[in-house]
């Protein structure tokens, strides 16, 4: 993750870290970690306490 990109097993970029923001492979915001200690999804809803940006990415790729 030195370059700020997350890749799948095939090497395809699935996400990019941009400061406190996590973007998907197309550049859309998936989640952001705020100074208030919460992670929020792209619509502003709280995903959880602490830095859970990767959890939000997993939920987006595997919707219920």
OpenMM code with the backbone's topology and positions (N, CA, C; nanometers):
from openmm import Vec3, app, unit

residues = "UNK UNK UNK UNK UNK UNK UNK UNK UNK UNK UNK UNK UNK UNK UNK UNK UNK UNK UNK UNK UNK UNK UNK UNK UNK UNK UNK UNK UNK UNK UNK UNK UNK UNK UNK UNK UNK UNK UNK UNK UNK UNK UNK UNK UNK UNK UNK UNK UNK UNK UNK UNK UNK UNK UNK UNK UNK UNK UNK UNK UNK UNK UNK UNK".split()
positions = [
    Vec3(0.0830, -0.1193, 0.0000),
    Vec3(0.0000, 0.0000, 0.0000),
    Vec3(0.0869, 0.1249, 0.0000),
    Vec3(0.2121, 0.1127, -0.0318),
    Vec3(0.2996, 0.2289, -0.0335),
    Vec3(0.2551, 0.3330, -0.1350),
    Vec3(0.2025, 0.2875, -0.2490),
    Vec3(0.1632, 0.3809, -0.3537),
    Vec3(0.0231, 0.4369, -0.3349),
    Vec3(-0.0484, 0.3930, -0.2301),
    Vec3(-0.1824, 0.4432, -0.2030),
    Vec3(-0.2915, 0.3662, -0.2748),
    Vec3(-0.2560, 0.2585, -0.3451),
    Vec3(-0.3533, 0.1790, -0.4180),
    Vec3(-0.3714, 0.0436, -0.3526),
    Vec3(-0.4945, -0.0074, -0.3553),
    Vec3(-0.5237, -0.1440, -0.3130),
    Vec3(-0.5541, -0.2228, -0.4389),
    Vec3(-0.4908, -0.3384, -0.4518),
    Vec3(-0.5084, -0.4201, -0.5712),
    Vec3(-0.5624, -0.5572, -0.5332),
    Vec3(-0.6386, -0.6177, -0.6260),
    Vec3(-0.6861, -0.7530, -0.6028),
    Vec3(-0.5770, -0.8525, -0.6421),
    Vec3(-0.6077, -0.9801, -0.6375),
    Vec3(-0.5065, -1.0823, -0.6661),
    Vec3(-0.4540, -1.0762, -0.8088),
    Vec3(-0.5353, -1.0269, -0.9007),
    Vec3(-0.4929, -1.0157, -1.0400),
    Vec3(-0.4121, -0.8888, -1.0662),
    Vec3(-0.4007, -0.8020, -0.9664),
    Vec3(-0.3259, -0.6779, -0.9807),
    Vec3(-0.4104, -0.5590, -1.0235),
    Vec3(-0.5411, -0.5787, -1.0390),
    Vec3(-0.6313, -0.4705, -1.0766),
    Vec3(-0.6549, -0.3787, -0.9571),
    Vec3(-0.6527, -0.2481, -0.9800),
    Vec3(-0.6759, -0.1509, -0.8724),
    Vec3(-0.8230, -0.1547, -0.8321),
    Vec3(-0.8490, -0.1796, -0.7034),
    Vec3(-0.9859, -0.1822, -0.6536),
    Vec3(-1.0170, -0.0605, -0.5673),
    Vec3(-0.9131, 0.0078, -0.5182),
    Vec3(-0.9350, 0.1256, -0.4343),
    Vec3(-0.8074, 0.2079, -0.4256),
    Vec3(-0.8274, 0.3342, -0.3817),
    Vec3(-0.7135, 0.4252, -0.3668),
    Vec3(-0.7342, 0.5073, -0.2409),
    Vec3(-0.6289, 0.5159, -0.1592),
    Vec3(-0.6324, 0.6017, -0.0406),
    Vec3(-0.5884, 0.7413, -0.0807),
    Vec3(-0.6674, 0.8395, -0.0422),
    Vec3(-0.6390, 0.9797, -0.0723),
    Vec3(-0.6540, 1.0573, 0.0586),
    Vec3(-0.5500, 1.0546, 0.1409),
    Vec3(-0.5604, 1.1159, 0.2734),
    Vec3(-0.6529, 1.0335, 0.3599),
    Vec3(-0.7587, 1.0923, 0.4096),
    Vec3(-0.8564, 1.0206, 0.4921),
    Vec3(-0.9726, 0.9676, 0.4108),
    Vec3(-0.9633, 0.9739, 0.2794),
    Vec3(-1.0713, 0.9305, 0.1908),
    Vec3(-1.0286, 0.8040, 0.1176),
    Vec3(-1.1222, 0.7098, 0.1042),
    Vec3(-1.1001, 0.5887, 0.0260),
    Vec3(-1.1889, 0.5966, -0.0966),
    Vec3(-1.1287, 0.5827, -0.2138),
    Vec3(-1.2034, 0.5870, -0.3401),
    Vec3(-1.1989, 0.4500, -0.4059),
    Vec3(-1.3058, 0.4155, -0.4789),
    Vec3(-1.3054, 0.2869, -0.5481),
    Vec3(-1.2233, 0.2972, -0.6763),
    Vec3(-1.2210, 0.1915, -0.7543),
    Vec3(-1.1404, 0.1870, -0.8755),
    Vec3(-1.1800, 0.2892, -0.9804),
    Vec3(-1.3042, 0.3384, -0.9753),
    Vec3(-1.3507, 0.4381, -1.0713),
    Vec3(-1.3320, 0.5808, -1.0224),
    Vec3(-1.2860, 0.5971, -0.8965),
    Vec3(-1.2629, 0.7303, -0.8417),
    Vec3(-1.3748, 0.7838, -0.7543),
    Vec3(-1.4829, 0.7066, -0.7384),
    Vec3(-1.5935, 0.7496, -0.6532),
    Vec3(-1.5565, 0.7275, -0.5065),
    Vec3(-1.5987, 0.8192, -0.4212),
    Vec3(-1.5715, 0.8077, -0.2780),
    Vec3(-1.6494, 0.6895, -0.2208),
    Vec3(-1.5801, 0.6031, -0.1479),
    Vec3(-1.6420, 0.4895, -0.0801),
    Vec3(-1.6655, 0.5257, 0.0658),
    Vec3(-1.5627, 0.5799, 0.1309),
    Vec3(-1.5734, 0.6134, 0.2726),
    Vec3(-1.4685, 0.7170, 0.3091),
    Vec3(-1.4939, 0.7858, 0.4208),
    Vec3(-1.3946, 0.8806, 0.4720),
    Vec3(-1.3884, 0.8663, 0.6236),
    Vec3(-1.2689, 0.8854, 0.6757),
    Vec3(-1.2464, 0.8798, 0.8199),
    Vec3(-1.2312, 1.0233, 0.8677),
    Vec3(-1.3206, 1.0654, 0.9574),
    Vec3(-1.3227, 1.2032, 1.0045),
    Vec3(-1.2465, 1.2186, 1.1349),
    Vec3(-1.2115, 1.3420, 1.1657),
    Vec3(-1.1394, 1.3742, 1.2889),
    Vec3(-1.2241, 1.3453, 1.4131),
    Vec3(-1.3563, 1.3325, 1.3973),
    Vec3(-1.4422, 1.3025, 1.5116),
    Vec3(-1.4338, 1.1557, 1.5530),
    Vec3(-1.3549, 1.0745, 1.4787),
    Vec3(-1.3329, 0.9354, 1.5161),
    Vec3(-1.4299, 0.8366, 1.4550),
    Vec3(-1.5054, 0.8788, 1.3542),
    Vec3(-1.6014, 0.7906, 1.2891),
    Vec3(-1.5691, 0.7763, 1.1412),
    Vec3(-1.6064, 0.6630, 1.0856),
    Vec3(-1.5951, 0.6407, 0.9422),
    Vec3(-1.7335, 0.6559, 0.8826),
    Vec3(-1.7425, 0.7310, 0.7749),
    Vec3(-1.8710, 0.7551, 0.7090),
    Vec3(-1.8657, 0.7047, 0.5652),
    Vec3(-1.9796, 0.6545, 0.5164),
    Vec3(-1.9848, 0.6098, 0.3784),
    Vec3(-2.0059, 0.7285, 0.2859),
    Vec3(-2.0200, 0.7030, 0.1564),
    Vec3(-2.0301, 0.8129, 0.0598),
    Vec3(-2.1523, 0.9010, 0.0807),
    Vec3(-2.2584, 0.8473, 0.1446),
    Vec3(-2.3780, 0.9272, 0.1681),
    Vec3(-2.3757, 0.9981, 0.3031),
    Vec3(-2.2673, 0.9783, 0.3816),
    Vec3(-2.2535, 1.0483, 0.5084),
    Vec3(-2.3000, 0.9695, 0.6293),
    Vec3(-2.3510, 0.8488, 0.6088),
    Vec3(-2.3953, 0.7658, 0.7205),
    Vec3(-2.2744, 0.7046, 0.7909),
    Vec3(-2.2825, 0.6947, 0.9216),
    Vec3(-2.1722, 0.6387, 1.0003),
    Vec3(-2.1654, 0.4881, 0.9784),
    Vec3(-2.0465, 0.4411, 0.9400),
    Vec3(-2.0209, 0.2982, 0.9223),
    Vec3(-1.9792, 0.2373, 1.0552),
    Vec3(-1.9007, 0.3117, 1.1328),
    Vec3(-1.8565, 0.2628, 1.2623),
    Vec3(-1.7556, 0.3567, 1.3252),
    Vec3(-1.7202, 0.3274, 1.4480),
    Vec3(-1.6202, 0.4063, 1.5183),
    Vec3(-1.4807, 0.3650, 1.4763),
    Vec3(-1.3913, 0.4588, 1.4717),
    Vec3(-1.2547, 0.4299, 1.4304),
    Vec3(-1.2416, 0.4290, 1.2780),
    Vec3(-1.1249, 0.3872, 1.2311),
    Vec3(-1.0963, 0.3852, 1.0874),
    Vec3(-1.1418, 0.2519, 1.0293),
    Vec3(-1.2578, 0.2514, 0.9642),
    Vec3(-1.3143, 0.1304, 0.9065),
    Vec3(-1.3389, 0.1470, 0.7574),
    Vec3(-1.2507, 0.2202, 0.6911),
    Vec3(-1.2696, 0.2453, 0.5479),
    Vec3(-1.2665, 0.1169, 0.4665),
    Vec3(-1.1819, 0.0216, 0.5025),
    Vec3(-1.1756, -0.1034, 0.4272),
    Vec3(-1.3026, -0.1853, 0.4461),
    Vec3(-1.3632, -0.1763, 0.5628),
    Vec3(-1.4907, -0.2447, 0.5856),
    Vec3(-1.5968, -0.1890, 0.4915),
    Vec3(-1.5996, -0.0582, 0.4752),
    Vec3(-1.6964, 0.0039, 0.3856),
    Vec3(-1.6737, -0.0412, 0.2418),
    Vec3(-1.5478, -0.0577, 0.2024),
    Vec3(-1.5169, -0.1055, 0.0677),
    Vec3(-1.5704, -0.2471, 0.0498),
    Vec3(-1.5514, -0.3326, 0.1483),
    Vec3(-1.6014, -0.4693, 0.1410),
    Vec3(-1.7522, -0.4761, 0.1328),
    Vec3(-1.8202, -0.3903, 0.2055),
    Vec3(-1.9663, -0.3872, 0.2010),
    Vec3(-2.0157, -0.3400, 0.0657),
    Vec3(-1.9424, -0.2504, 0.0019),
    Vec3(-1.9834, -0.2013, -0.1292),
    Vec3(-1.9678, -0.3099, -0.2351),
    Vec3(-1.8612, -0.3907, -0.2253),
    Vec3(-1.8376, -0.4954, -0.3230),
    Vec3(-1.9279, -0.6159, -0.3020),
    Vec3(-1.9758, -0.6362, -0.1802),
    Vec3(-2.0623, -0.7503, -0.1482),
    Vec3(-2.1919, -0.7016, -0.0847),
    Vec3(-2.2792, -0.6363, -0.1621),
    Vec3(-2.4043, -0.5842, -0.1034),
    Vec3(-2.4939, -0.6975, -0.0563),
    Vec3(-2.5725, -0.6680, 0.0466),
    Vec3(-2.6628, -0.7695, 0.1047),
    Vec3(-2.7876, -0.7820, 0.0232),
] * unit.nanometer
topology = app.Topology()
chain = topology.addChain("A")
for resn in residues:
    res = topology.addResidue(resn, chain)
    for name in ("N", "CA", "C"):
        topology.addAtom(name, app.Element.getBySymbol(name[0]), res)
